[in-house]
Amino acid sequence: MLVFKSLKFNNIGRYTKEQALLFDSSGTITQIVGNSGIGKSTILKAIEFLLGLNDISTNVLQSRLTKETIYVIGTFELDGEPLTIERSKKLSIE
């Protein structure tokens, strides 16, 4: 079973400083709530990008507030073993 442990991303949407989310022991974010414009959709887009679930290019996701490269790093547990996936313009799986 694949369990999400954490998510870090930067330079996506309005985020130009690294954002970090921790997941509970079951790999679940308990809530993503808030007013319009606080970044709920950006978090989901970052996860989709990391896992290759959409075909949005890095140019579309790239923050218009910086020229620094976007990146998303997810840490998981896969059948009890650690797994890290990092995606920017390239993909890295450890």
N, C-alpha and C positions, 0 to 999 in steps of 0.2 A: 504494500500500500504506500502511496505517495502522500506525505504530510507536509504542508507548507509551514515553515518555521519563521522566516522573515523576508521582507522585501525592502530593497533600497533602490532609489532611483533619483536621477537628477537631469536637469535641463530639458524636461518635458513640460509642455504647457507653460504655466506661469512659474514653475518651480526652477529656481536657479541656485538653490542650495540643496544638498542631499536630504532627502526625505526617507525616513525609516519607519516601517510598520512591523510590529511583532504579532504573531498569531498565537492563539491559545494552544493547549496541548493536543487538540484534535485537528489543528490546522485551519481554524476558522477565525475570521475577523468577526467579532460579535456584532458590531454595528458600523456602518458608514453612513452617517446622517449629517445634515446641516443645510444651511441656506444655499441658494443658487450661487455658483461662482467660487465655492471654497475648494473644489478639486476632486469631488467624488468620482466623476467620470474619468479624470486623469489617472487616478489610481487603477481603475479597471483597464484603461488603455495600456498602462504600463505592464500590467499582468498579461494581457493579451499579447503584447509585443514580445515579452520575455518568453512566453510559451509558443510563439509562432501561430497564434490563433486568428490573426488578422493579416491582411496584406497592406496595411498602412506603412508607407515608407518613413524612414527616419526624418526625411525633410518635412513631412506633415506633422510629426510628433515634436520636432525640435522647437524649443522655446524661442520666441522672437526677441526675448530679452537678453540673449547671450549667443555667442558663436561657439561656445564650448560644446563638445560632442555629448550627445545623450548617452545614458547608460541605465541599465536595469540589472540588479543582482537579486536572485532569489535563492534562499537556502531552504533545503527540504530534508526530509528523512525518507529514504526509499527502502522499505523492508528492513528498518533498523539501522541502515547505513547512511552516512551523511552524503548529500548531493548538493552541489552548487552550480547554478546556471547563471552565466553572465552574458548579457547581450548588449552590444552597442552597434557599430557597423559590422562587427564580427560576432560570432557565437562561440562561447567557451563553456564546456561542461566538464566538471571534475567529480 
